[in-house]
Amino acid sequence: MNITHVVENLNRGGLERMVIDLVTLQQRQGHHCQVLCLFELGTQAQELTGTGIAVSACGKRRGLDLRALARMRGALRSHATEVLHTHNAVAHYHAVWASTGLGMRKVVNTRHGMGANRRSGRREWLYRRALAGTDVVATVCEAARADAVRRGILPSAKARVVPNGIRVEAFIQASPGHRVRLRQMLGLPPQTRIIGSVGRLNWTKDQASLIRAFGMVRRQLAEAELVLIGDGELRAELQQCAAAEGVAGQVHLLGDRSDVRELLPGLDLFVLSSLSEGYSMALLEACASALPIVATAVGGNGEIVRDGVSGCLVPAGDAPALAAAMTALLAEPEQAQVLGAAARAWVEAEGSLEAMAARYDALYRGQAE
């Protein structure tokens, strides 16, 4: 099949990582794929162009940009697109407008989150209008599907669930050797216990609550350190938060990293403190790294982390509960190892890239409707 994926850009992020991996696999499986970026190409576009997969930027400017729509329409036509697969709302309604009259065999949209954007009213209004030209919408977890149907964003007849998948085999399982190397890299003593989190530094990930919880952990476990991987608009604010909690020297903001897979197996514990989440790629990667996990009970987190089996679930925004769960797992390393092994076994069975691609292939062919 000739498949065109449409995204806003290919900057670093969970959505973008999923699209890159999916497109790469689909191309290997014999499909003819391209990726159209509504705005700029993004920092990860070269991963696809380096394998011969076409990636184009439509260069959309603020407001209605007819030139960008024309560029997208031309790329859809020249590719002889049969399946149009869009990602999230903005990319979707622009792609539907651009493809009008081109006779797509199938138009599929994936909603990658829980629609938590605080200023999403106009965007969702435009998105709902575009659903008339949409065959099926995949949400990444059952919680997101149910929420979108309940709020009237999606008609239940068009809503399906396709959980995200990752290249499980690419992730190294946590080990003492990797822990030694991470401590050496950070200049920390060998006995240090490292708690880690991956995600953009923004309000929805709520790293402020994680830092406050970490301050509570430090009062009981002096050898604990916190590593935050990712960057964002709240970096300075989070640094101030760490200073206010008295843990500025123990909170390591590593910024945007390309070596997350190498860093994860050096952690003792992975924590996701989000206020809202779809189906977290970061959690899947933590599972693949055989890490015990503490996550907030929001969105699809409970569909990945099985409380008491592969980790712990706590209420969102509750720093004391987060601290208690973190302290308990750090105090029981053997139990934490059991939880990490269960997380790896689950993601091998349920969270692979191949499983996700097969589900999308069924949607493209109308076999899962």
DRENDO-1510 file (C-alpha; in Angstrom, 1 decimal, always signed):
<recs>
REC; n; res; u; v; w
REC; 1; MET; +0.0; +0.0; +0.0 .
REC; 2; ASN; +1.0; +3.6; -0.6 .
REC; 3; ILE; +0.8; +5.1; +2.9 .
REC; 4; THR; +1.2; +8.8; +3.9 .
REC; 5; HIS; +1.7; +9.7; +7.5 .
REC; 6; VAL; +1.0; +13.3; +8.5 .
REC; 7; VAL; +2.4; +14.8; +11.7 .
REC; 8; GLU; +3.0; +18.3; +13.0 .
REC; 9; ASN; +6.8; +17.7; +12.9 .
REC; 10; LEU; +9.4; +15.1; +13.8 .
REC; 11; ASN; +11.0; +16.7; +16.8 .
REC; 12; ARG; +11.9; +14.5; +19.7 .
REC; 13; GLY; +8.8; +13.1; +21.6 .
REC; 14; GLY; +6.8; +10.0; +22.1 .
REC; 15; LEU; +4.4; +10.5; +19.2 .
REC; 16; GLU; +7.2; +11.2; +16.9 .
REC; 17; ARG; +9.2; +8.2; +18.0 .
REC; 18; MET; +6.2; +5.9; +17.4 .
REC; 19; VAL; +5.7; +7.3; +13.9 .
REC; 20; ILE; +9.3; +6.9; +12.9 .
REC; 21; ASP; +9.4; +3.3; +14.2 .
REC; 22; LEU; +6.0; +2.4; +12.6 .
REC; 23; VAL; +6.9; +3.9; +9.2 .
REC; 24; THR; +10.3; +2.2; +9.2 .
REC; 25; LEU; +8.7; -1.2; +9.9 .
REC; 26; GLN; +5.9; -0.6; +7.3 .
REC; 27; GLN; +8.5; +0.2; +4.7 .
REC; 28; ARG; +10.4; -3.0; +5.5 .
REC; 29; GLN; +7.1; -4.9; +5.2 .
REC; 30; GLY; +6.8; -3.8; +1.6 .
REC; 31; HIS; +4.6; -0.7; +1.9 .
REC; 32; HIS; +5.5; +2.5; +0.1 .
REC; 33; CYS; +5.6; +5.2; +2.8 .
REC; 34; GLN; +6.2; +8.9; +3.1 .
REC; 35; VAL; +5.8; +11.4; +6.0 .
REC; 36; LEU; +4.5; +14.9; +5.7 .
REC; 37; CYS; +5.3; +17.4; +8.4 .
REC; 38; LEU; +2.7; +20.2; +8.6 .
REC; 39; PHE; +5.2; +22.7; +10.0 .
REC; 40; GLU; +9.0; +22.1; +10.1 .
REC; 41; LEU; +10.8; +18.8; +9.5 .
REC; 42; GLY; +12.0; +18.4; +13.1 .
REC; 43; THR; +15.3; +17.1; +14.5 .
REC; 44; GLN; +14.6; +13.4; +14.0 .
REC; 45; ALA; +13.5; +13.6; +10.3 .
REC; 46; GLN; +17.0; +12.5; +9.2 .
REC; 47; GLU; +16.4; +9.0; +10.7 .
REC; 48; LEU; +13.8; +8.4; +7.9 .
REC; 49; THR; +15.5; +10.2; +5.1 .
REC; 50; GLY; +18.7; +8.2; +5.9 .
REC; 51; THR; +16.8; +5.0; +5.1 .
REC; 52; GLY; +15.3; +6.3; +1.8 .
REC; 53; ILE; +11.9; +7.2; +3.2 .
REC; 54; ALA; +10.6; +10.6; +1.9 .
REC; 55; VAL; +9.9; +13.3; +4.5 .
REC; 56; SER; +8.6; +16.7; +3.4 .
REC; 57; ALA; +7.8; +19.9; +5.3 .
REC; 58; CYS; +4.7; +21.9; +4.4 .
REC; 59; GLY; +6.0; +24.9; +6.2 .
REC; 60; LYS; +2.6; +26.0; +7.6 .
REC; 61; ARG; +2.5; +29.6; +8.9 .
REC; 62; ARG; +0.1; +31.0; +11.5 .
REC; 63; GLY; -3.6; +31.0; +10.6 .
REC; 64; LEU; -5.0; +29.5; +7.4 .
REC; 65; ASP; -2.1; +28.8; +5.1 .
REC; 66; LEU; -3.3; +27.8; +1.6 .
REC; 67; ARG; +0.3; +27.4; +0.4 .
REC; 68; ALA; +1.0; +24.8; +3.0 .
REC; 69; LEU; -2.3; +23.0; +2.1 .
REC; 70; ALA; -1.3; +23.1; -1.6 .
REC; 71; ARG; +2.1; +21.6; -0.8 .
REC; 72; MET; +0.5; +18.8; +1.2 .
REC; 73; ARG; -2.1; +18.1; -1.5 .
REC; 74; GLY; +0.7; +17.9; -4.1 .
REC; 75; ALA; +2.7; +15.5; -2.0 .
REC; 76; LEU; -0.4; +13.3; -1.4 .
REC; 77; ARG; -1.2; +13.2; -5.1 .
REC; 78; SER; +2.4; +12.5; -6.3 .
REC; 79; HIS; +2.7; +9.6; -3.8 .
REC; 80; ALA; -0.5; +8.1; -5.1 .
REC; 81; THR; -1.6; +7.9; -1.5 .
REC; 82; GLU; -4.0; +5.1; -0.8 .
REC; 83; VAL; -4.0; +5.2; +3.0 .
REC; 84; LEU; -3.8; +8.6; +4.8 .
REC; 85; HIS; -2.8; +8.2; +8.4 .
REC; 86; THR; -2.7; +11.3; +10.5 .
REC; 87; HIS; -1.5; +11.9; +14.0 .
REC; 88; ASN; -3.4; +14.1; +16.5 .
REC; 89; ALA; -6.0; +16.8; +15.7 .
REC; 90; VAL; -4.1; +19.6; +14.0 .
REC; 91; ALA; -2.3; +17.4; +11.5 .
REC; 92; HIS; -5.6; +15.6; +10.9 .
REC; 93; TYR; -8.0; +18.4; +9.9 .
REC; 94; HIS; -5.3; +20.0; +7.7 .
REC; 95; ALA; -4.7; +16.7; +5.9 .
REC; 96; VAL; -8.4; +16.1; +5.4 .
REC; 97; TRP; -8.8; +19.5; +3.9 .
REC; 98; ALA; -5.7; +18.9; +1.6 .
REC; 99; SER; -6.9; +15.5; +0.5 .
REC; 100; THR; -10.5; +16.5; -0.4 .
REC; 101; GLY; -11.5; +14.9; -3.7 .
REC; 102; LEU; -8.3; +12.8; -4.0 .
REC; 103; GLY; -10.1; +9.5; -3.4 .
REC; 104; MET; -8.2; +8.1; -0.5 .
REC; 105; ARG; -9.0; +4.4; +0.1 .
REC; 106; LYS; -8.8; +4.8; +3.9 .
REC; 107; VAL; -8.4; +7.9; +6.2 .
REC; 108; VAL; -7.1; +6.9; +9.6 .
REC; 109; ASN; -6.4; +9.2; +12.5 .
REC; 110; THR; -4.5; +8.4; +15.7 .
REC; 111; ARG; -5.2; +10.5; +18.9 .
REC; 112; HIS; -2.0; +10.1; +20.9 .
REC; 113; GLY; -3.1; +11.6; +24.2 .
REC; 114; MET; -6.1; +12.4; +26.4 .
REC; 115; GLY; -7.0; +15.8; +24.9 .
REC; 116; ALA; -5.6; +17.6; +28.0 .
REC; 117; ASN; -4.6; +20.8; +26.2 .
REC; 118; ARG; -6.0; +23.8; +28.1 .
REC; 119; ARG; -6.7; +25.8; +24.9 .
REC; 120; SER; -8.1; +23.1; +22.7 .
REC; 121; GLY; -11.6; +24.3; +22.0 .
REC; 122; ARG; -11.1; +25.6; +18.5 .
REC; 123; ARG; -8.8; +22.8; +17.6 .
REC; 124; GLU; -11.3; +20.1; +18.7 .
REC; 125; TRP; -14.1; +22.0; +16.9 .
REC; 126; LEU; -12.2; +21.8; +13.6 .
REC; 127; TYR; -11.2; +18.2; +14.3 .
REC; 128; ARG; -14.8; +17.1; +14.8 .
REC; 129; ARG; -15.8; +18.7; +11.5 .
REC; 130; ALA; -13.0; +16.7; +9.8 .
REC; 131; LEU; -14.4; +13.4; +11.1 .
REC; 132; ALA; -16.9; +13.4; +8.3 .
REC; 133; GLY; -14.0; +12.6; +6.0 .
REC; 134; THR; -12.5; +10.1; +8.3 .
REC; 135; ASP; -13.0; +6.3; +8.3 .
REC; 136; VAL; -11.7; +5.4; +11.7 .
REC; 137; VAL; -9.9; +7.0; +14.7 .
REC; 138; ALA; -7.5; +5.0; +16.8 .
REC; 139; THR; -6.9; +6.0; +20.4 .
REC; 140; VAL; -3.9; +4.7; +22.1 .
REC; 141; CYS; -5.6; +3.3; +25.1 .
REC; 142; GLU; -9.1; +2.3; +26.2 .
REC; 143; ALA; -9.2; +5.2; +28.7 .
REC; 144; ALA; -8.7; +7.7; +25.9 .
REC; 145; ARG; -11.3; +6.0; +23.7 .
REC; 146; ALA; -13.9; +6.1; +26.5 .
REC; 147; ASP; -13.1; +9.7; +27.4 .
REC; 148; ALA; -13.3; +10.9; +23.8 .
REC; 149; VAL; -16.7; +9.2; +23.2 .
REC; 150; ARG; -18.1; +10.4; +26.5 .
REC; 151; ARG; -17.1; +14.0; +25.7 .
REC; 152; GLY; -18.6; +13.9; +22.2 .
REC; 153; ILE; -15.3; +14.2; +20.4 .
REC; 154; LEU; -15.5; +10.8; +18.8 .
REC; 155; PRO; -18.5; +8.8; +17.6 .
REC; 156; SER; -18.3; +5.4; +19.1 .
REC; 157; ALA; -18.8; +3.8; +15.7 .
REC; 158; LYS; -15.5; +5.2; +14.4 .
REC; 159; ALA; -13.4; +4.8; +17.6 .
REC; 160; ARG; -10.9; +1.9; +18.0 .
REC; 161; VAL; -8.0; +1.2; +20.3 .
REC; 162; VAL; -4.5; +0.6; +19.0 .
REC; 163; PRO; -2.0; +0.7; +21.8 .
REC; 164; ASN; +1.4; +2.1; +21.1 .
REC; 165; GLY; +4.3; -0.3; +20.5 .
REC; 166; ILE; +8.1; +0.0; +20.7 .
REC; 167; ARG; +11.1; -1.9; +19.4 .
REC; 168; VAL; +11.4; -4.0; +22.6 .
REC; 169; GLU; +14.5; -5.8; +21.4 .
REC; 170; ALA; +16.4; -2.5; +21.2 .
REC; 171; PHE; +16.2; -1.9; +24.9 .
REC; 172; ILE; +18.8; -3.3; +27.4 .
REC; 173; GLN; +17.5; -4.7; +30.6 .
REC; 174; ALA; +18.7; -3.0; +33.9 .
REC; 175; SER; +21.8; -4.6; +35.4 .
REC; 176; PRO; +24.5; -3.8; +38.0 .
REC; 177; GLY; +27.0; -3.0; +35.3 .
REC; 178; HIS; +24.8; -0.4; +33.7 .
REC; 179; ARG; +24.1; +1.1; +37.2 .
REC; 180; VAL; +27.8; +1.5; +37.7 .
REC; 181; ARG; +28.3; +3.2; +34.4 .
REC; 182; LEU; +25.5; +5.7; +35.0 .
REC; 183; ARG; +26.9; +6.6; +38.4 .
REC; 184; GLN; +30.3; +7.1; +36.9 .
REC; 185; MET; +28.8; +9.3; +34.2 .
REC; 186; LEU; +27.1; +11.5; +36.8 .
REC; 187; GLY; +30.0; +11.5; +39.2 .
REC; 188; LEU; +28.1; +9.8; +41.9 .
REC; 189; PRO; +29.2; +7.3; +44.6 .
REC; 190; PRO; +28.6; +3.6; +43.8 .
REC; 191; GLN; +26.0; +3.2; +46.5 .
REC; 192; THR; +23.7; +5.9; +45.1 .
REC; 193; ARG; +20.1; +5.0; +44.4 .
REC; 194; ILE; +18.9; +6.7; +41.2 .
REC; 195; ILE; +15.3; +7.5; +40.5 .
REC; 196; GLY; +14.7; +8.6; +36.9 .
REC; 197; SER; +11.9; +10.1; +34.8 .
REC; 198; VAL; +11.7; +10.8; +31.0 .
REC; 199; GLY; +9.4; +13.5; +29.5 .
REC; 200; ARG; +9.1; +17.1; +28.5 .
REC; 201; LEU; +9.4; +19.6; +31.3 .
REC; 202; ASN; +5.8; +20.9; +31.2 .
REC; 203; TRP; +2.8; +21.2; +33.3 .
REC; 204; THR; +1.1; +17.9; +32.3 .
REC; 205; LYS; +4.1; +15.8; +33.3 .
REC; 206; ASP; +4.1; +17.5; +36.8 .
REC; 207; GLN; +7.8; +17.1; +37.6 .
REC; 208; ALA; +7.2; +19.6; +40.4 .
REC; 209; SER; +5.2; +17.0; +42.4 .
REC; 210; LEU; +8.0; +14.5; +41.6 .
REC; 211; ILE; +10.6; +16.9; +43.0 .
REC; 212; ARG; +8.6; +17.6; +46.1 .
REC; 213; ALA; +8.1; +13.8; +46.6 .
REC; 214; PHE; +11.8; +13.3; +46.1 .
REC; 215; GLY; +12.5; +15.8; +48.8 .
REC; 216; MET; +10.5; +13.5; +51.2 .
REC; 217; VAL; +12.4; +10.4; +50.0 .
REC; 218; ARG; +15.7; +12.1; +50.7 .
REC; 219; ARG; +14.8; +12.7; +54.3 .
REC; 220; GLN; +14.6; +8.9; +54.7 .
REC; 221; LEU; +17.2; +7.8; +52.1 .
REC; 222; ALA; +20.1; +10.1; +51.9 .
REC; 223; GLU; +21.9; +8.3; +49.1 .
REC; 224; ALA; +19.0; +8.9; +46.6 .
REC; 225; GLU; +19.3; +11.1; +43.6 .
REC; 226; LEU; +16.8; +12.2; +40.9 .
REC; 227; VAL; +17.5; +12.3; +37.2 .
REC; 228; LEU; +15.1; +14.1; +34.9 .
REC; 229; ILE; +15.6; +13.4; +31.2 .
REC; 230; GLY; +14.0; +15.9; +28.8 .
REC; 231; ASP; +13.7; +19.6; +28.3 .
REC; 232; GLY; +10.9; +22.1; +28.2 .
REC; 233; GLU; +9.5; +25.5; +29.2 .
REC; 234; LEU; +9.5; +24.7; +32.9 .
REC; 235; ARG; +13.2; +24.0; +33.3 .
REC; 236; ALA; +14.0; +27.1; +35.3 .
REC; 237; GLU; +10.9; +26.7; +37.4 .
REC; 238; LEU; +11.8; +23.2; +38.3 .
REC; 239; GLN; +15.3; +24.2; +39.2 .
REC; 240; GLN; +13.8; +26.7; +41.6 .
REC; 241; CYS; +11.5; +24.0; +43.0 .
REC; 242; ALA; +14.4; +21.8; +43.7 .
REC; 243; ALA; +16.2; +24.6; +45.5 .
REC; 244; ALA; +13.1; +25.4; +47.6 .
REC; 245; GLU; +13.0; +21.7; +48.6 .
REC; 246; GLY; +16.6; +21.7; +49.5 .
REC; 247; VAL; +17.6; +19.1; +46.9 .
REC; 248; ALA; +19.1; +21.3; +44.1 .
REC; 249; GLY; +22.3; +19.3; +44.3 .
REC; 250; GLN; +20.6; +16.0; +44.0 .
REC; 251; VAL; +18.2; +16.7; +41.1 .
REC; 252; HIS; +20.0; +16.2; +37.7 .
REC; 253; LEU; +18.3; +17.8; +34.7 .
REC; 254; LEU; +20.0; +16.1; +31.8 .
REC; 255; GLY; +18.0; +17.9; +29.1 .
REC; 256; ASP; +17.0; +16.4; +25.7 .
REC; 257; ARG; +19.1; +13.3; +25.2 .
REC; 258; SER; +19.5; +10.9; +22.3 .
REC; 259; ASP; +20.9; +8.1; +24.5 .
REC; 260; VAL; +17.8; +7.4; +26.6 .
REC; 261; ARG; +18.0; +3.7; +25.9 .
REC; 262; GLU; +21.5; +3.6; +27.4 .
REC; 263; LEU; +20.6; +5.7; +30.4 .
REC; 264; LEU; +17.4; +3.7; +31.5 .
REC; 265; PRO; +19.1; +0.4; +32.5 .
REC; 266; GLY; +21.3; +2.4; +34.9 .
REC; 267; LEU; +18.3; +3.5; +37.0 .
REC; 268; ASP; +17.0; +1.8; +40.2 .
REC; 269; LEU; +13.4; +3.1; +39.7 .
REC; 270; PHE; +11.4; +4.8; +37.0 .
REC; 271; VAL; +8.7; +7.3; +37.9 .
REC; 272; LEU; +6.1; +9.1; +35.8 .
REC; 273; SER; +4.2; +11.8; +37.7 .
REC; 274; SER; +1.9; +13.0; +34.9 .
REC; 275; LEU; -1.4; +14.8; +35.6 .
REC; 276; SER; -2.7; +13.5; +32.2 .
REC; 277; GLU; -1.3; +10.8; +29.9 .
REC; 278; GLY; -2.4; +8.8; +26.9 .
REC; 279; TYR; -0.4; +5.6; +26.4 .
REC; 280; SER; +3.1; +6.6; +27.5 .
REC; 281; MET; +6.0; +5.7; +25.3 .
REC; 282; ALA; +8.2; +6.5; +28.3 .
REC; 283; LEU; +6.5; +3.8; +30.4 .
REC; 284; LEU; +6.8; +1.2; +27.6 .
REC; 285; GLU; +10.5; +2.0; +27.4 .
REC; 286; ALA; +10.9; +1.7; +31.2 .
REC; 287; CYS; +9.1; -1.7; +31.0 .
REC; 288; ALA; +11.4; -2.8; +28.2 .
REC; 289; SER; +14.4; -1.8; +30.4 .
REC; 290; ALA; +13.0; -4.1; +33.1 .
REC; 291; LEU; +12.6; -1.3; +35.6 .
REC; 292; PRO; +10.2; -1.2; +38.5 .
REC; 293; ILE; +7.8; +1.7; +38.0 .
REC; 294; VAL; +5.8; +4.2; +40.0 .
REC; 295; ALA; +3.2; +6.0; +37.9 .
REC; 296; THR; +0.2; +8.1; +38.5 .
REC; 297; ALA; -3.2; +6.5; +37.9 .
REC; 298; VAL; -4.2; +8.6; +34.9 .
REC; 299; GLY; -5.1; +7.9; +31.3 .
REC; 300; GLY; -3.6; +4.7; +30.0 .
REC; 301; ASN; -1.0; +4.3; +32.7 .
REC; 302; GLY; -3.0; +1.6; +34.4 .
REC; 303; GLU; -3.2; -0.3; +31.1 .
REC; 304; ILE; +0.7; -0.5; +31.1 .
REC; 305; VAL; +1.6; -0.6; +34.8 .
REC; 306; ARG; -0.2; -3.4; +36.7 .
REC; 307; ASP; -0.4; -2.2; +40.3 .
REC; 308; GLY; +1.5; -4.6; +42.6 .
REC; 309; VAL; +2.6; -6.7; +39.6 .
REC; 310; SER; +5.0; -4.6; +37.5 .
REC; 311; GLY; +4.9; -1.4; +39.6 .
REC; 312; CYS; +2.8; +0.9; +41.7 .
REC; 313; LEU; +0.0; +3.3; +40.8 .
REC; 314; VAL; -0.6; +6.5; +42.9 .
REC; 315; PRO; -3.0; +9.4; +42.7 .
REC; 316; ALA; -1.9; +12.3; +40.4 .
REC; 317; GLY; -0.7; +15.4; +42.2 .
REC; 318; ASP; -0.2; +13.6; +45.5 .
REC; 319; ALA; +3.4; +14.1; +46.4 .
REC; 320; PRO; +3.2; +12.2; +49.8 .
REC; 321; ALA; +1.7; +9.1; +48.0 .
REC; 322; LEU; +4.4; +9.3; +45.3 .
REC; 323; ALA; +7.1; +9.5; +47.9 .
REC; 324; ALA; +5.7; +6.6; +49.9 .
REC; 325; ALA; +5.7; +4.3; +46.8 .
REC; 326; MET; +9.2; +5.4; +45.8 .
REC; 327; THR; +10.6; +4.8; +49.3 .
REC; 328; ALA; +8.9; +1.4; +49.5 .
REC; 329; LEU; +10.4; +0.1; +46.3 .
REC; 330; LEU; +13.9; +1.5; +47.0 .
REC; 331; ALA; +13.8; -0.2; +50.4 .
REC; 332; GLU; +13.0; -3.6; +48.8 .
REC; 333; PRO; +15.4; -4.1; +45.9 .
REC; 334; GLU; +14.6; -7.8; +45.5 .
REC; 335; GLN; +10.9; -7.0; +45.2 .
REC; 336; ALA; +11.7; -4.1; +42.8 .
REC; 337; GLN; +13.6; -6.6; +40.6 .
REC; 338; VAL; +10.7; -8.9; +40.5 .
REC; 339; LEU; +8.4; -6.0; +39.4 .
REC; 340; GLY; +10.9; -5.0; +36.7 .
REC; 341; ALA; +11.1; -8.5; +35.3 .
REC; 342; ALA; +7.3; -8.6; +35.1 .
REC; 343; ALA; +7.2; -5.3; +33.3 .
REC; 344; ARG; +9.7; -6.6; +30.7 .
REC; 345; ALA; +7.7; -9.8; +30.2 .
REC; 346; TRP; +4.5; -7.8; +29.7 .
REC; 347; VAL; +5.9; -5.5; +27.1 .
REC; 348; GLU; +7.4; -8.3; +25.1 .
REC; 349; ALA; +4.0; -9.9; +24.9 .
REC; 350; GLU; +1.8; -6.8; +24.5 .
REC; 351; GLY; +3.7; -3.7; +23.7 .
REC; 352; SER; +5.9; -4.6; +20.7 .
REC; 353; LEU; +6.1; -2.5; +17.5 .
REC; 354; GLU; +5.1; -5.5; +15.4 .
REC; 355; ALA; +1.9; -6.0; +17.4 .
REC; 356; MET; +1.0; -2.3; +16.9 .
REC; 357; ALA; +1.8; -2.4; +13.1 .
REC; 358; ALA; -0.4; -5.5; +12.7 .
REC; 359; ARG; -3.3; -3.7; +14.4 .
REC; 360; TYR; -2.9; -0.7; +12.1 .
REC; 361; ASP; -2.7; -2.9; +9.0 .
REC; 362; ALA; -6.0; -4.5; +10.0 .
REC; 363; LEU; -7.5; -1.0; +10.3 .
REC; 364; TYR; -6.2; +0.0; +6.8 .
REC; 365; ARG; -7.7; -3.1; +5.3 .
REC; 366; GLY; -11.0; -2.7; +7.2 .
REC; 367; GLN; -10.6; -5.9; +9.1 .
REC; 368; ALA; -10.9; -4.4; +12.6 .
REC; 369; GLU; -14.1; -2.4; +12.1 .
</recs>
